[in-house]
Amino acid sequence: MLKNDVQTYELARKSRDRRFDGKFYVGVKTTGIFCRPICPARLPAEANVEYFQFAAQAMDNGYRPCLRCRPDSAPGSWAWQGVNTTVSRAQKLLSEIPAHSIQHIANRLGIGCRYLNKLFTAHLGVTPKRFQLCNQMMLAKRLLQNTALPVDMVAQAAGFASTRRLQSQLQQHWKLTPTALRKTVSADIPPNQVPAITFKLAYRPPYNWEWVRNFLSLRAIEGVETLTANSYSRVFEINGVGGQVLAVHHADQYAFEIQIKLEDLKYLQKVIQTVSRVLDIDAEPELIEYALAKGGLKPTQICKGLRIPGAFSTFEAGCRAILGQQVTLIAATTQLNKLVTHLSHSSQYGKVFPAPSAVAKSDLSFLRMPEQRKKALRAFAQLFNESVAERPQNNAILNIKGVGPWTLNYFLIRGCGEPDIFLDSDLVARNMAAKFSTNADMASPWRSYLTLNLWYLATLEKQHVKSI
């Protein structure tokens, strides 16, 4: 770690600056515990601490997580910047639950196990296996401390083969037992019934919830998504498993309270990651605002706490993009609601977005749009239906007749959370960029936020015109 980094971390730790929450962790040598920089505990002397960029690094050095500030609840970090692309992809794959073998992940990355180990050791200082185990243990810790789930359900949700395996790992690495971690008594849950799981997702302030809420509200699917002044609710399905999520914003706590109902807990981590992306929990406002200023926006033109409001699935994002080609937002949302009305099915929690197979087989006669666009939507659905990966390759999507760069880029921004795409073919973004003399390339690697900020400025202009 660079000397300048250590000095920055020392200042952030001593000031308990929330902007650094999740960017690094503090290992306290005298206690063997690692904390978030915002931990409310008494500050240890600088000589007694060391800093780590990842929780996995702290664990690998023999530290156990603080039970007070809960490092498992910290927002994620954009630490992938400057890191090998293969490593950043591997981090995402290793964070998935159900967990895959290291060999399987190496195969998906197109490299060998030895090379993957070499990359991880060089860039992160830990092996892929240790990184994967850290993610599983931190999720288990969060569930043990925040829910009344029985230990066997916690083990299942965290990707452990058995309760005994979870207990042995906690004992081996943290010298703790499930009983020692939890504050609540395990609930007596009837067989085949999974209770609602509640916990908090923290973010780095500021967070412009009003912007995110309004963006999602204007594009909401009737019967699937519900928004209130301070909450977002969504019915979903993952691999045939139904669920529902409710996110309630608590501005005073710099966090969302998340409640998840899910038919099969093995997909819990996937849902948490999806909700984090939809709400853009891990964004770093300070870096984004700096990039927007470099791109040419004045301080008064920058939307403070800007986030990328995501779509709940990549398939849904693509459908939204295709239906939104060359039409107004109202028209696109109307078509989207028709698609859901005619092709969706219901889970025990409510109506869910149509599966790719349902869209691919439909003639889409109920949609009022050019026939070529219907063909493009069916072809897109068929790609997803046939893909063995989580989503089709970008080139395959672009090869669909009627799908161009705007559609693909919108799909990548809202469906994948890509932070560095400027929608230069978007009429509103292009006109606003010309008006404010912005240089999109200068805003890299946060050009997606520049696109949204220009949309935000266009919205302000419309509101101003209406008020005159």
N, C-alpha and C positions, 0 to 999 in steps of 0.2 A: 504494500500500500504506500502511495506517495506521501511525502511529508506534508504537503499542502492539504491532502485529504484528511490526514490525522488532525491537523489544526482546525479544519472546517468542522470535523466531527466533534472535536472537543467543545467548540463554541456552541454547536447545535445541541449537544448533550446538556451543557450547563444552562442553556436558556430554555431547554425543553421545547424547542421550535418544532411545531407540528408539520411544517413543510418538509422536514427530514424523516418523518415517520415512515418506516419501511425501507428507507434507502440504505440504512446500515443498522447493525446491532452492536450492543455494548456487552462485552464479556467482563464480569467482575471476578478477578483472580482470587480474592479472599473468600468469596462465597461459592464459587463454581457455578454461578447463575448468569444467563445472558438476558438482556432487556432491550426494550425499544428505547429510543432516545427521549421519549416523552414519559418514561416511567416516573411515577410520583414518589418513589422511595427516596430516601436520603442519598444525596449524590456521593459516590465514592471518590477518593482521591485519584487524580489522573494517573499516578504511578501504579495504581491497582486495577487499571482497566486496559483492555485491548479491543480493537474494532474489527468487525467482520461485515462484508458486503451481503452475505447470505446467511440465513438461519442455519442452513446445512453446514456451513463452515464452522460456526460456533459449536454445533453439536459434535462435529468431527474432532474438535479440539477439547472435548470432554465437558462442555458446559451443558446445563439443563435449563429449560425455559423458565422464566420468572412466572410465578403464579399470580402476581399482582397486575403487571402491565400486559401479560399474555401476548408474547410475540406472534402467536398463531393468528391473532386478530389484526395484525398490522397490514396496511395496504401494500400491494406489490410494488415492484420497482421497475423502471425502464432500464435496468442494468444491462440489457442486451445491446445497448448502443456501444459500438466499438468492439463487440464480441463476435467471434466467428458465427456466421449464420447457422451453420450446422449445430453449434452448441445451443443457440436460442431455440431452434426447432426441437432439439433433444430435450431441453428443459420442459417444453410444453408436453411432449409425449411422456416423459417420466412423471409428470404431475397427474396423469390420467389415472382414474380408478373406474373399473377394475384395472389393476396394474398388469402390464405386459412384461415379458422377460426382456433382459438387456439385449439378447440376440435378436428378438423380434423387432425391437426399436432400432437397432443397428441396421437391420435389413430394410426397414422402412426409410431410413436415411441414406441407404445405398453405400454404407461403409461397413468395415469390420468391427468386431467388439474391441479388439486391441486399440484400434485407432480412436474409437469413441472414448475409451478410458483415457487415452493419452490427451485428447482434446479437453475433456472435463478436468483432468488433473492440472493441465496447464492454465486453463482459463478460470476455473472455479476453486481449485485446490481440494476438490473432493471427487470421489469416484461416482459414476452414474448410479450405482447400487445404493450408495449412502445418500445421495440426493433424493432418490426415489423413496427410501425408507424414512427420511426426514419429513417429506410431505405427508406420508401416511400417518406418522406419529403425531404431527402437528394437528392434522384433522381429527384424529382420535382424541387428542387433548381438548380441542375446542368442543367436541360433542360431550365429553365427560364432564366438562366444567359448565356447559351451558344448557344441557338437556337432562331429562330423566330417563333417557333411553337405557335399557338393560345393556350390560357390557357386551353380550353376544351380538346385539344389533350395532353397537358402536364398532366392534371388530369388523363386522360385515361391511358397514359403510366406509370404513377406512381402508378396506382392501386386504385385511388380514385373513388368512385361511381359517383361523379359529380363535376363540377367546384365549386359549393358552398361549398362542403365538403372540398376541397383543400384550398379554401380561408379561411374557418373558422379555420382549423388546423394551417395554417400559422399565422393567427392573434392570436390565443390562445397561441401558444407556442413560437413564435418569435416576436410577435407584428409587423409583416410585412405583406404586400400585394404582390400579384404577380407583380404588376406594380412597386413596390419599389425594387424588386429583379432584374428585368431584365434590360439589357442595350440596347437591340434591340427592335424594334417595331414588334408586331405580324404581321406575313405575311398573306396576303390575299390568302389563299390556296383553290383551287377548291375542290368541294365535291369529296370524295372517292380517293383523292390523298394525299399521305404522302410524304413530302419532305425529302431530305437527312439530317441526324442529325450528327453534327460534334462536337466532344469534345476531351479532352485529358485524357489519362491514364498514370499516373505517376508511376515510379518504383524507387527502391533504387539502386543506382549505386554500382559497375559496372554492365553493361549489355553487354554480348557478342553477339551482334546482328549478327555478321558475322557467328558465330556457328549456331545460330538458323535459320538464312536465308538459309545457306547451307544444314542443316538437312532437312528443309521443302522442299527446292528446289529439292533435290534428290528423294523425295517421293511425289512430286506434282502430282495431277490428272489433266490431260489435259482438258481444257475447264471449269474446276471447280476452280482450284487454279492458281494464277499467282504471281510470285515473281520477284522483280527488286532489284537493288542495295540497296534500302532503304525502300522497301514496301512489304506488303503481302496482296493479295486480294483473296476473297473467295465468291462463290455463295453457298447459303445454303437454307434449308427448315426446319421449326419447326412446327410440328402439321399441316402440309399442308399449312403453311404460308411461302411464298418465301421472300428472302432477299439477300442482298449483303453487305459485309463489306470490307473496305479498311483501313489498318493500315500502317501509314507512320512513320518511326523512326526518331526522332529528338534527336540525342545524346547530343547536347548542352543544351537541356531542360530536359534531363532525363525523357523523355516521348514519347509516341506514340500519334500521332493525328489520331483519329478514325472517319471514316465516315461510317454511317450505313444507308442503304436503306431497308425499311421493309414495307410489305403490311399491317400489323396490329401492332400498337404500343404497344398493351398489352404484346407482347413478347420482348419488348426492353430490359428490365432488364435481361432476360434470355440470350439474345445475348451478352450484355456487360459482364456478368459473363463468358460466353463461350470464348469470345475473350481474357479476362483476363487470363483464364486457358491455352488457346492455346499458348499465349505468356509468360506465367508464370510471370505475372506482380508482384505478391505479394511475390515472393521469397525474402529471406533475405541472401544476399551473404556472409556477415560476419559470420553468424552462420554456413552456409553450408561449407565455406572454413575451418573453425575450425574443423568441423566434418570430412572432407576429410583428413585433416592433422592427426587427431586422428586415422583414418583408415589406415594410413601408407604412404600416398602420400607426397612427398617433395614439398616445395613451388614452385619449378620450374616445377613440374608435374601437378599442379592444374590449371585447366582452369578458369581464372578469369571471373566472371560474368556469370558462367554457368547457363543455364535454361533448363527446361523440355519442349521441343516443343510438344504441345499436338495435338491430332486429334480433328476435330471439333465436333464429336459426339461419344458417347460410342459405338454405333453400328458400325460406320465406323472404330473405333479403333480395334474392334474385328475382322472385316473383314480383315483389314490390317494384324493383328496378324496371323490369320488362313492361309491367302494367303502367308505369309512370312515364314511359317514353312519349315525348312530344304532346303531353296533355297537362292540364292543370292538376294541382294537388287534390282538389275536391273530386275531379273526375277519376283520378287514379285510385283514391281511397274508396270511391263508390264501386269501381270495378273489383277492387280487392275484397270488399265485403260481399259482392255477388259470388266471387270465387269460393269464399268460405261458406256462404249460405248453401250453395249447391253441392259442394264436394266434401265438406268437413264431416266428421263424425263426433260422437260425444264419449267422453270418459266419465268416471264417477264425479269428476270435478267440474265438468262443463264441456263446451264446444272447443275442439282443438283445430289447429291449422291443418289443411289437407296434406296428405302424404304425397310424395312425388309420383307414386304409382297411380293414385286417383286422378291427378292432373294429366299424367301422360296418356291415360286411357279415355279421357273425356273429349268430346268434340268441341267443348267450350261454347256451344251455341248460345248460351245465356249471356255471354259477354258482348257488349256493343263496341267492337273495335275492328280494325282491318284484319282480314283473314291471315295475312302474313305474320301479324303479331301473335295471333293464336297459335300458329305453327311454331313460332319461336318459343312460346311458353311451353308447348307440349314437348318440343325438342330439349329444352332446358330441363324439364321434369324427367325426361327419359335418360338424360345424362346422369342425373342424380340417382335414378333408379338402378342404373347399370354400374355405377361407380363403386369400387371396392374400398376406396379411401373415404375420408370424411366428406370431401367435396371434390368435384371434377377439377382438372387442371385449367388454368386461365386460357390457354390456347384452345382447348376444347370448347370452352364457353364462347370465345370469340369466333370460332368457326361456324357457330349457329347463324344462319341467314337471318338478318334482322336484329342481331345483337352487335353493338359497337362499343367503342371505348368508354362512353359515358355509362352505359349499362353495367359493364364489367367493373368500372371504378366505383360506382355507387354500391354495387354488390360487395366489393372489397372493404369499403369504408364502413358500411352499416352491418354487414354480415360477418366480417372478420376482424373489425376494429383496426384496420390498417391506418397508421397515423400520418403517413407521408404521401398522400395522393391529392393533387390539386385537380379539381374538375374543370379543366380549361375549356371543355366543350359545353359546359353548363351556361346557359344564356345569362342567368342572374349573376352567377359568380364572375363571368367574363365582363359583364357591364360594370359591376361594382369594382372590380379590379382596375379597370380602365379609369373609372371615376376617381379612385383614391390613389392611382399611380403606384400600385403594389407590384412587387417583384416576387412571384411565387417561389422561384428557386432559392431566394435568400431566406425563405421561411423553413426550409428543410432542416431537420427531418419531421416537421410538424405541419406539412402543407394541407393535410385533411382539416386541421383546425382553422387554417386560413380560409378554406372553402366555407366552413360553417360560420365563421365570423363575418364573412361577406354576406351570407344569407341573413345573418342576424342584423346587419346594418340595413339590408334591403327591407327587412320587416319593420325596423324603426322608421324608415322613410315612409312606408305605407301608413303606419299608425299616425305619423305627423300629418300626412296629407288628409287623412280622414278627420283629424281633429280641427283642421282649418275651416 
